[in-house]
Amino acid sequence: MSRASFDAARDVYPTLRGRPAGARMMRGHTKSVWACAFFKDGRRVVTGSQDGTLRMWDVQKGALIGGTFKGHQGGVQAVAVSPDDRRITSGGRDNTIIVWDVESKHMVFGRLVKHTGWVNSVCFSPDGKRIASGSADEMVAIWDAETGATLTILEGHRDRVLSVTFSPDGLKLASGSADRTIRVWHTVNAELLLKINTHEHWVESVVWLPDGRQLISASFDKTIKFWNSSNGNQIGQACTGHTEPIYSLTIISSNGSFIATASDDKTVRLWSTSTHQQIGTALPHTDLVHCATISPNGELLVSGDYGGKVWLWVIKDMLEQGKAEERITEDEEARRRQPLSPSVTQLLHHDDNDRPAGNHDSTSHHPSEIHEASGNDQHSLFDILTVNTTVHDASTSVGLRTTEDLLTQEIATDVNNYVLYANRSLSYLHVQLAITAFEGGRYSEAADRFNDSIPSITGDLFSRRALLEPRLKIFTVLFGWDLDSLWQTVNQRRCEAFLRAID
């Protein structure tokens, strides 16, 4: 690939694919950071540390806001921010829960004492009127956020409760435990609605998707799984990629399209909730990572590590790239599933009576042979390019290369003046060969092929009128191309291929 080609790609696509902008490190805590949560305004973050304090940060300035929140007699395990951003609740290794006033940094009332083990998780209900807590004593408690009174105790787990989360409507509460289960409770009558046997190890973190139909869990077994919240059935494949236990799971609250996980492998990773695939590259840290939180608009991520450092990442471009890749994947899947129309079926399967006599054997080796009737016995290679290529074969590089050879011969011989069609078709096939190379990881080859196809596509050869030529519709059938957007697709894929080739 030439330097000029790379420079052109760089100008079109200046942001390297799947790579986050540089992280900003913020210091203040003196021990490991175990918990973090964004405020709804997206401008502030609160963190909790094993130094026994909470600290509030301005993410735009990367600086502390005022003094510390002091009150726990041990490390802080969990933090949560109220829906109105006026209060924070925290759970600690001193077995207590504290509700804080954000403005004054003082306790709203005395410590909430009910648990007999570390409080590992806390959360506010969607209306902010209740607080839930999960503890190493195997209990889940629900509290009145205004008075601090205990409302409900939920018992049933057989090991430490590590995560609690209210459903979006506030009527249910999910809890994840070291007993490897998720339990879903009714928040009014304390009824156990569902027990899900989940992972091969502890369930470290649980969240709801915004529509309330799915639960997502992250585990010490290094995987993330998705569950139907009504019947407990697993949905799709697990997310895999972390090489050490996962401690934290956070979701983009606005639409739930992406999640982030923090792990002992010193990374935070982003995942798509629809494809269950990792988005972009892992966010590298210098220490074990215990927590992560995403801003409500999905543009920023904050993480905390074992060394007491707080990290701020700009993930907007990564997520935008993830969305673009998802759209491409969805389009490709939809095209593969789309049945052939009756007219296309007729095109691909002519009756024997429609075939001209004398030119072909009566016995066909492939059911998708195409024979176009003509006034003479000679047919161009364009007409018969699919004689020995089924629709399935044409979707593979072998079939494509065979077709490419046929079209190249057609251009050379110029039989029956079909050279224009053959040229157009060859350009199409170069695109498909480039896509095949790209999907196979042969990025240099893909970049060169995309580059070769650009002049033809941008010229009059692929004017809208040309794209509607009946003879070219076969390529829409074979490859599912959106002819009107082919130029844009080629440019996007070309830039991605250039950038991946130099990674």
VEXDREN-2710 file (C-alpha; in Angstrom, 1 decimal):
% VEXDREN-2710
k/r/px/py/pz
1/MET/0.0/0.0/0.0
2/SER/1.4/3.4/-1.0
3/ARG/2.2/6.2/1.3
4/ALA/-0.1/8.4/-0.7
5/SER/-3.0/6.0/-0.2
6/PHE/-2.4/6.0/3.5
7/ASP/-2.3/9.8/3.6
8/ALA/-5.6/9.9/1.7
9/ALA/-7.2/7.5/4.2
10/ARG/-5.9/9.5/7.1
11/ASP/-7.5/12.7/5.8
12/VAL/-10.8/11.0/5.4
13/TYR/-10.8/9.1/8.6
14/PRO/-8.6/10.9/11.2
15/THR/-9.6/9.0/14.3
16/LEU/-8.0/5.5/14.6
17/ARG/-10.7/2.9/14.8
18/GLY/-11.7/1.6/18.2
19/ARG/-9.0/3.5/20.1
20/PRO/-10.0/5.8/23.0
21/ALA/-8.6/9.2/23.5
22/GLY/-5.9/9.5/26.1
23/ALA/-7.0/9.0/29.7
24/ARG/-6.6/11.7/32.4
25/MET/-5.5/10.4/35.8
26/MET/-6.8/12.0/38.9
27/ARG/-5.3/11.6/42.4
28/GLY/-6.7/12.1/45.8
29/HIS/-7.4/8.8/47.5
30/THR/-4.6/7.2/49.5
31/LYS/-5.9/3.6/49.0
32/SER/-7.6/1.6/46.4
33/VAL/-10.8/2.9/44.8
34/TRP/-13.6/0.4/45.0
35/ALA/-16.7/2.3/43.9
36/CYS/-17.6/5.2/41.6
37/ALA/-20.8/6.7/40.2
38/PHE/-21.7/9.5/37.8
39/PHE/-24.1/12.2/38.8
40/LYS/-27.1/12.6/36.4
41/ASP/-25.7/16.0/35.3
42/GLY/-22.8/14.1/33.7
43/ARG/-20.3/16.7/35.1
44/ARG/-19.5/15.2/38.4
45/VAL/-18.4/11.8/39.7
46/VAL/-18.3/10.4/43.3
47/THR/-15.7/7.8/44.3
48/GLY/-15.4/5.6/47.4
49/SER/-12.1/4.2/48.6
50/GLN/-10.5/1.8/51.1
51/ASP/-9.1/4.9/52.8
52/GLY/-12.6/5.3/54.3
53/THR/-13.6/8.4/52.3
54/LEU/-15.7/9.6/49.4
55/ARG/-14.5/12.2/47.0
56/MET/-16.3/14.2/44.4
57/TRP/-14.7/15.2/41.1
58/ASP/-15.3/17.7/38.3
59/VAL/-14.8/15.6/35.2
60/GLN/-14.3/18.7/33.0
61/LYS/-11.5/20.1/35.1
62/GLY/-10.2/16.7/36.3
63/ALA/-10.1/18.1/39.8
64/LEU/-11.6/17.5/43.3
65/ILE/-14.7/19.4/44.3
66/GLY/-14.3/20.6/47.9
67/GLY/-13.4/18.4/50.8
68/THR/-13.9/14.7/51.4
69/PHE/-16.9/12.8/52.8
70/LYS/-15.8/11.3/56.1
71/GLY/-17.9/9.0/58.3
72/HIS/-17.2/5.3/57.6
73/GLN/-15.0/3.5/60.1
74/GLY/-13.6/1.3/57.4
75/GLY/-13.2/1.0/53.6
76/VAL/-16.0/2.2/51.3
77/GLN/-17.3/-0.7/49.2
78/ALA/-20.2/1.0/47.3
79/VAL/-21.6/4.4/46.3
80/ALA/-24.8/5.6/44.5
81/VAL/-26.2/9.0/43.5
82/SER/-29.9/9.9/44.0
83/PRO/-31.9/10.6/40.8
84/ASP/-32.1/14.3/41.7
85/ASP/-28.3/14.5/42.3
86/ARG/-28.9/15.9/45.8
87/ARG/-27.8/12.9/47.9
88/ILE/-25.3/10.1/47.9
89/THR/-25.5/6.8/49.7
90/SER/-22.5/4.6/50.6
91/GLY/-21.9/1.2/52.0
92/GLY/-18.8/0.2/53.9
93/ARG/-16.7/-2.5/55.6
94/ASP/-18.0/-1.1/58.9
95/ASN/-21.3/-2.8/58.0
96/THR/-23.1/0.5/57.8
97/ILE/-24.9/2.6/55.2
98/ILE/-24.6/6.4/55.2
99/VAL/-26.8/8.9/53.3
100/TRP/-25.0/12.1/52.5
101/ASP/-26.1/15.6/51.5
102/VAL/-24.1/16.5/48.4
103/GLU/-24.0/20.3/49.2
104/SER/-22.8/20.1/52.8
105/LYS/-21.1/16.7/52.6
106/HIS/-22.7/15.9/55.9
107/MET/-24.8/12.8/56.9
108/VAL/-28.5/13.3/56.4
109/PHE/-29.1/11.2/59.5
110/GLY/-27.2/8.7/61.5
111/ARG/-25.5/5.6/60.1
112/LEU/-28.0/2.9/59.0
113/VAL/-27.2/-0.2/61.0
114/LYS/-28.9/-3.5/60.2
115/HIS/-26.3/-5.6/58.4
116/THR/-23.8/-7.8/60.2
117/GLY/-21.3/-8.0/57.3
118/TRP/-19.7/-5.6/54.8
119/VAL/-22.2/-3.6/52.7
120/ASN/-21.0/-4.5/49.2
121/SER/-23.6/-2.7/47.1
122/VAL/-26.1/0.1/47.4
123/CYS/-28.6/1.7/45.0
124/PHE/-31.5/4.2/44.9
125/SER/-34.9/3.4/43.5
126/PRO/-35.8/5.2/40.3
127/ASP/-38.0/7.7/42.2
128/GLY/-35.3/8.2/44.8
129/LYS/-37.5/7.3/47.7
130/ARG/-35.9/4.0/48.6
131/ILE/-32.4/2.6/49.0
132/ALA/-31.4/-1.0/48.6
133/SER/-28.3/-2.6/50.1
134/GLY/-26.6/-6.0/49.7
135/SER/-24.3/-7.4/52.3
136/ALA/-21.8/-10.2/53.2
137/ASP/-24.4/-11.3/55.8
138/GLU/-26.4/-12.8/52.8
139/MET/-29.2/-10.3/53.3
140/VAL/-30.8/-7.6/51.1
141/ALA/-32.3/-4.6/52.8
142/ILE/-34.6/-1.9/51.5
143/TRP/-34.6/1.4/53.3
144/ASP/-36.7/4.6/53.4
145/ALA/-34.4/7.2/51.8
146/GLU/-36.1/10.1/53.6
147/THR/-36.2/8.7/57.1
148/GLY/-33.6/5.9/57.1
149/ALA/-36.2/3.4/58.4
150/THR/-35.9/-0.3/57.4
151/LEU/-38.7/-1.2/55.1
152/THR/-38.0/-4.8/54.0
153/ILE/-35.4/-7.5/54.6
154/LEU/-35.0/-10.1/51.8
155/GLU/-33.5/-13.4/52.7
156/GLY/-32.7/-16.4/50.6
157/HIS/-29.1/-16.1/49.3
158/ARG/-26.7/-18.7/50.6
159/ASP/-23.6/-16.6/50.4
160/ARG/-22.5/-12.9/50.3
161/VAL/-24.7/-10.5/48.3
162/LEU/-22.4/-8.6/46.0
163/SER/-24.8/-6.5/43.9
164/VAL/-28.3/-5.0/44.1
165/THR/-30.2/-3.0/41.5
166/PHE/-33.8/-1.8/41.1
167/SER/-35.7/-2.4/37.9
168/PRO/-36.5/0.6/35.8
169/ASP/-40.1/0.8/37.1
170/GLY/-38.9/0.3/40.7
171/LEU/-41.3/-2.7/41.3
172/LYS/-38.5/-5.3/41.3
173/LEU/-35.1/-5.7/42.8
174/ALA/-32.4/-8.0/41.4
175/SER/-29.5/-9.2/43.6
176/GLY/-26.4/-11.0/42.7
177/SER/-24.5/-13.2/45.1
178/ALA/-21.4/-15.3/45.7
179/ASP/-23.8/-18.3/45.7
180/ARG/-23.7/-17.9/41.9
181/THR/-27.3/-16.9/41.5
182/ILE/-29.4/-13.8/40.6
183/ARG/-32.6/-13.4/42.6
184/VAL/-35.4/-11.1/41.5
185/TRP/-37.7/-9.8/44.3
186/HIS/-41.0/-7.9/44.4
187/THR/-40.1/-4.7/46.2
188/VAL/-43.6/-4.3/47.8
189/ASN/-44.4/-7.7/49.3
190/ALA/-40.8/-9.1/49.4
191/GLU/-41.9/-12.1/47.2
192/LEU/-39.1/-14.0/45.5
193/LEU/-40.2/-13.9/41.8
194/LEU/-37.2/-15.6/40.1
195/LYS/-34.0/-17.4/40.9
196/ILE/-31.5/-17.7/38.1
197/ASN/-28.5/-20.1/38.3
198/THR/-26.0/-18.1/36.4
199/HIS/-22.2/-18.4/36.4
200/GLU/-19.5/-20.8/37.4
201/HIS/-18.3/-18.4/40.1
202/TRP/-19.5/-15.4/42.1
203/VAL/-22.0/-12.9/40.5
204/GLU/-20.1/-9.7/41.1
205/SER/-22.4/-7.2/39.5
206/VAL/-25.9/-7.1/38.0
207/VAL/-27.7/-4.4/36.0
208/TRP/-31.1/-4.0/34.2
209/LEU/-31.5/-2.9/30.6
210/PRO/-33.6/0.2/30.5
211/ASP/-36.6/-1.6/29.1
212/GLY/-36.6/-4.0/32.1
213/ARG/-36.7/-7.1/29.9
214/GLN/-33.2/-8.2/30.5
215/LEU/-30.7/-8.5/33.3
216/ILE/-26.9/-8.5/32.7
217/SER/-24.5/-10.1/35.1
218/ALA/-20.7/-10.0/35.4
219/SER/-18.8/-12.7/37.2
220/PHE/-15.6/-13.7/38.9
221/ASP/-15.5/-16.4/36.2
222/LYS/-14.5/-13.6/33.7
223/THR/-17.7/-13.6/31.7
224/ILE/-20.7/-11.4/31.2
225/LYS/-24.1/-13.0/30.5
226/PHE/-27.6/-11.8/29.5
227/TRP/-30.9/-13.0/31.0
228/ASN/-34.6/-12.8/30.3
229/SER/-35.9/-11.1/33.4
230/SER/-39.2/-12.8/33.2
231/ASN/-38.2/-16.5/33.0
232/GLY/-34.5/-16.5/33.7
233/ASN/-33.4/-17.9/30.4
234/GLN/-30.0/-16.9/29.1
235/ILE/-30.1/-14.7/26.0
236/GLY/-27.4/-15.2/23.4
237/GLN/-23.8/-15.9/24.0
238/ALA/-21.7/-14.7/26.9
239/CYS/-19.2/-11.9/26.5
240/THR/-15.7/-13.2/26.8
241/GLY/-12.3/-11.5/26.6
242/HIS/-11.3/-10.6/30.1
243/THR/-8.4/-12.7/31.4
244/GLU/-9.0/-12.2/35.1
245/PRO/-12.1/-11.8/37.3
246/ILE/-14.6/-9.0/36.6
247/TYR/-15.6/-6.8/39.6
248/SER/-17.8/-4.1/38.1
249/LEU/-20.5/-3.7/35.4
250/THR/-22.0/-0.4/34.4
251/ILE/-24.4/0.5/31.7
252/ILE/-25.2/3.6/29.6
253/SER/-28.4/4.7/31.3
254/SER/-29.8/6.6/28.3
255/ASN/-30.4/3.7/26.0
256/GLY/-28.6/0.7/27.4
257/SER/-26.8/0.0/24.1
258/PHE/-23.4/-0.5/25.7
259/ILE/-21.9/-1.7/29.0
260/ALA/-18.5/-1.5/30.5
261/THR/-16.7/-4.0/32.7
262/ALA/-13.8/-3.5/35.1
263/SER/-11.4/-6.4/35.8
264/ASP/-8.3/-7.6/37.6
265/ASP/-6.7/-7.9/34.2
266/LYS/-6.0/-4.2/34.5
267/THR/-8.5/-3.3/31.8
268/VAL/-12.0/-1.8/31.3
269/ARG/-13.8/-3.2/28.3
270/LEU/-16.8/-1.9/26.4
271/TRP/-19.5/-4.3/25.0
272/SER/-22.5/-4.1/22.8
273/THR/-25.7/-5.3/24.5
274/SER/-27.2/-6.3/21.1
275/THR/-24.3/-8.3/19.6
276/HIS/-22.5/-9.2/22.9
277/GLN/-19.2/-8.3/21.2
278/GLN/-16.4/-6.1/22.5
279/ILE/-16.3/-2.6/21.2
280/GLY/-12.9/-1.2/20.2
281/THR/-9.8/-1.9/22.2
282/ALA/-9.6/-2.5/26.0
283/LEU/-8.8/0.6/28.1
284/PRO/-5.5/-0.2/29.7
285/HIS/-4.7/0.6/33.4
286/THR/-1.5/0.4/35.4
287/ASP/-3.2/-1.5/38.2
288/LEU/-6.2/-3.8/39.0
289/VAL/-9.5/-2.1/38.2
290/HIS/-12.3/-2.4/40.7
291/CYS/-15.0/-0.1/39.4
292/ALA/-16.2/1.8/36.3
293/THR/-19.1/4.2/35.6
294/ILE/-20.3/5.7/32.3
295/SER/-21.7/9.3/32.0
296/PRO/-25.5/9.4/31.1
297/ASN/-24.7/10.7/27.6
298/GLY/-22.3/7.8/27.0
299/GLU/-19.4/10.1/26.2
300/LEU/-17.2/9.6/29.3
301/LEU/-16.1/6.7/31.4
302/VAL/-14.5/6.9/34.9
303/SER/-12.7/4.0/36.5
304/GLY/-10.9/3.4/39.8
305/ASP/-8.0/1.2/40.5
306/TYR/-6.1/-0.7/43.2
307/GLY/-3.5/2.1/43.5
308/GLY/-6.0/4.7/44.5
309/LYS/-6.0/6.4/41.0
310/VAL/-9.2/7.7/39.3
311/TRP/-9.1/7.6/35.5
312/LEU/-11.2/9.6/33.1
313/TRP/-11.7/8.3/29.5
314/VAL/-13.3/9.9/26.5
315/ILE/-15.2/7.0/24.8
316/LYS/-17.6/8.8/22.5
317/ASP/-15.7/8.0/19.3
318/MET/-15.3/4.3/20.4
319/LEU/-19.1/4.0/20.9
320/GLU/-19.9/5.8/17.6
321/GLN/-17.6/3.4/15.8
322/GLY/-19.3/0.5/17.6
323/LYS/-22.7/1.8/16.5
324/ALA/-21.5/2.0/12.9
325/GLU/-20.2/-1.5/13.0
326/GLU/-23.4/-2.8/14.4
327/ARG/-25.4/-1.1/11.6
328/ILE/-23.1/-2.8/9.1
329/THR/-23.5/-6.2/10.8
330/GLU/-27.3/-5.8/11.0
331/ASP/-27.6/-4.8/7.3
332/GLU/-25.4/-7.8/6.3
333/GLU/-27.5/-10.2/8.4
334/ALA/-30.8/-8.8/7.0
335/ARG/-29.5/-9.2/3.5
336/ARG/-28.4/-12.7/4.1
337/ARG/-31.9/-13.6/5.5
338/GLN/-33.8/-11.8/2.8
339/PRO/-35.6/-14.4/0.5
340/LEU/-35.3/-14.2/-3.2
341/SER/-38.2/-12.5/-4.9
342/PRO/-40.3/-14.5/-7.5
343/SER/-38.7/-12.4/-10.3
344/VAL/-35.2/-13.2/-9.1
345/THR/-36.1/-16.9/-8.8
346/GLN/-37.2/-16.9/-12.3
347/LEU/-34.0/-15.2/-13.4
348/LEU/-31.9/-17.8/-11.6
349/HIS/-34.0/-20.9/-12.6
350/HIS/-35.1/-20.9/-16.3
351/ASP/-37.2/-23.7/-17.6
352/ASP/-35.5/-26.0/-20.1
353/ASN/-38.0/-24.6/-22.7
354/ASP/-36.5/-21.2/-22.3
355/ARG/-32.9/-22.3/-23.1
356/PRO/-31.6/-21.9/-26.6
357/ALA/-30.9/-25.1/-28.4
358/GLY/-27.5/-26.3/-29.5
359/ASN/-25.3/-24.2/-27.3
360/HIS/-25.3/-26.0/-24.0
361/ASP/-25.5/-29.6/-22.7
362/SER/-28.9/-30.7/-21.7
363/THR/-27.5/-31.9/-18.4
364/SER/-26.6/-29.1/-15.9
365/HIS/-24.1/-29.5/-13.1
366/HIS/-25.5/-26.5/-11.2
367/PRO/-29.2/-25.6/-10.6
368/SER/-28.6/-21.9/-10.8
369/GLU/-27.4/-21.7/-14.3
370/ILE/-28.5/-18.6/-16.2
371/HIS/-29.1/-18.7/-19.9
372/GLU/-30.5/-15.7/-21.6
373/ALA/-32.3/-16.3/-24.9
374/SER/-30.8/-14.6/-27.9
375/GLY/-31.3/-14.3/-31.7
376/ASN/-27.9/-16.0/-32.3
377/ASP/-26.0/-19.0/-30.9
378/GLN/-23.2/-16.9/-29.5
379/HIS/-23.5/-15.6/-25.9
380/SER/-21.1/-13.3/-24.2
381/LEU/-19.3/-14.5/-21.1
382/PHE/-21.2/-11.9/-19.2
383/ASP/-24.4/-13.7/-20.0
384/ILE/-23.1/-17.1/-18.8
385/LEU/-20.8/-15.9/-16.0
386/THR/-23.0/-17.7/-13.4
387/VAL/-23.3/-20.9/-15.4
388/ASN/-20.9/-22.7/-13.1
389/THR/-21.5/-20.5/-10.0
390/THR/-24.4/-21.0/-7.6
391/VAL/-25.6/-18.1/-5.4
392/HIS/-23.8/-19.7/-2.5
393/ASP/-20.5/-20.1/-4.5
394/ALA/-20.7/-16.5/-5.6
395/SER/-20.6/-15.4/-2.0
396/THR/-17.2/-16.9/-1.5
397/SER/-13.8/-15.8/-2.7
398/VAL/-13.4/-18.8/-4.9
399/GLY/-16.6/-18.1/-6.8
400/LEU/-15.8/-14.4/-7.0
401/ARG/-12.3/-14.9/-8.3
402/THR/-13.7/-17.3/-11.0
403/THR/-16.2/-14.7/-12.0
404/GLU/-13.5/-12.0/-12.0
405/ASP/-11.4/-14.1/-14.5
406/LEU/-14.5/-14.5/-16.7
407/LEU/-15.2/-10.8/-16.8
408/THR/-11.5/-10.0/-17.4
409/GLN/-11.7/-12.3/-20.5
410/GLU/-14.9/-10.7/-21.6
411/ILE/-13.3/-7.3/-21.5
412/ALA/-10.4/-8.6/-23.6
413/THR/-12.5/-10.3/-26.2
414/ASP/-15.3/-7.7/-26.3
415/VAL/-17.8/-10.4/-27.5
416/ASN/-21.1/-8.9/-28.7
417/ASN/-20.3/-5.4/-27.3
418/TYR/-20.9/-6.4/-23.7
419/VAL/-17.6/-4.8/-22.6
420/LEU/-19.4/-2.0/-20.7
421/TYR/-21.5/-4.4/-18.7
422/ALA/-18.4/-6.5/-18.0
423/ASN/-16.4/-3.4/-16.8
424/ARG/-19.2/-2.4/-14.4
425/SER/-19.6/-5.9/-13.1
426/LEU/-15.8/-6.3/-12.6
427/SER/-15.8/-3.1/-10.5
428/TYR/-18.6/-4.6/-8.4
429/LEU/-16.7/-7.8/-8.0
430/HIS/-13.6/-5.9/-6.9
431/VAL/-15.6/-4.4/-4.1
432/GLN/-16.9/-7.8/-3.0
433/LEU/-13.4/-9.3/-3.1
434/ALA/-12.2/-6.4/-1.0
435/ILE/-15.0/-7.0/1.5
436/THR/-14.1/-10.7/1.6
437/ALA/-10.4/-9.8/2.2
438/PHE/-11.4/-7.3/4.9
439/GLU/-13.5/-9.8/6.8
440/GLY/-10.7/-12.3/6.5
441/GLY/-8.2/-10.0/8.2
442/ARG/-6.2/-9.3/5.0
443/TYR/-6.4/-5.6/5.3
444/SER/-3.6/-4.6/2.9
445/GLU/-5.2/-6.6/0.1
446/ALA/-8.6/-5.1/1.0
447/ALA/-7.2/-1.6/1.0
448/ASP/-5.7/-2.1/-2.5
449/ARG/-8.9/-3.6/-3.9
450/PHE/-11.1/-0.9/-2.5
451/ASN/-8.7/1.7/-3.9
452/ASP/-8.8/0.1/-7.4
453/SER/-12.6/0.3/-7.3
454/ILE/-13.0/3.9/-6.4
455/PRO/-12.3/5.5/-9.9
456/SER/-15.0/3.4/-11.5
457/ILE/-17.6/4.0/-8.8
458/THR/-17.1/7.8/-8.6
459/GLY/-17.2/8.2/-12.4
460/ASP/-20.1/8.1/-14.9
461/LEU/-19.8/4.3/-14.9
462/PHE/-21.9/4.1/-11.8
463/SER/-24.4/6.8/-12.4
464/ARG/-27.8/6.1/-11.0
465/ARG/-29.0/5.1/-14.5
466/ALA/-26.2/2.6/-14.8
467/LEU/-27.0/1.2/-11.4
468/LEU/-30.5/0.4/-12.6
469/GLU/-29.4/-1.6/-15.6
470/PRO/-31.3/-4.9/-15.5
471/ARG/-28.2/-6.9/-16.3
472/LEU/-26.5/-5.6/-13.1
473/LYS/-29.4/-6.5/-10.8
474/ILE/-27.9/-10.0/-10.4
475/PHE/-25.2/-8.5/-8.2
476/THR/-27.8/-7.1/-5.8
477/VAL/-29.2/-10.7/-5.7
478/LEU/-25.8/-12.4/-5.2
479/PHE/-24.3/-10.0/-2.7
480/GLY/-27.1/-7.9/-1.2
481/TRP/-25.6/-4.6/-2.1
482/ASP/-27.4/-1.3/-1.7
483/LEU/-26.4/0.1/-5.0
484/ASP/-27.3/3.7/-4.2
485/SER/-25.0/3.8/-1.2
486/LEU/-22.1/1.8/-2.7
487/TRP/-19.8/4.7/-3.1
488/GLN/-20.1/5.6/0.6
489/THR/-19.7/2.0/1.7
490/VAL/-16.6/1.6/-0.3
491/ASN/-15.0/4.8/1.0
492/GLN/-15.8/3.8/4.6
493/ARG/-14.5/0.3/4.3
494/ARG/-11.4/1.5/2.4
495/CYS/-10.4/3.9/5.2
496/GLU/-10.9/1.2/7.8
497/ALA/-8.8/-1.2/5.8
498/PHE/-6.0/1.3/5.4
499/LEU/-5.9/2.0/9.2
500/ARG/-6.1/-1.6/10.2
501/ALA/-3.3/-2.5/7.7
502/ILE/-0.9/-0.2/9.6
503/ASP/-2.0/-1.1/13.1
END
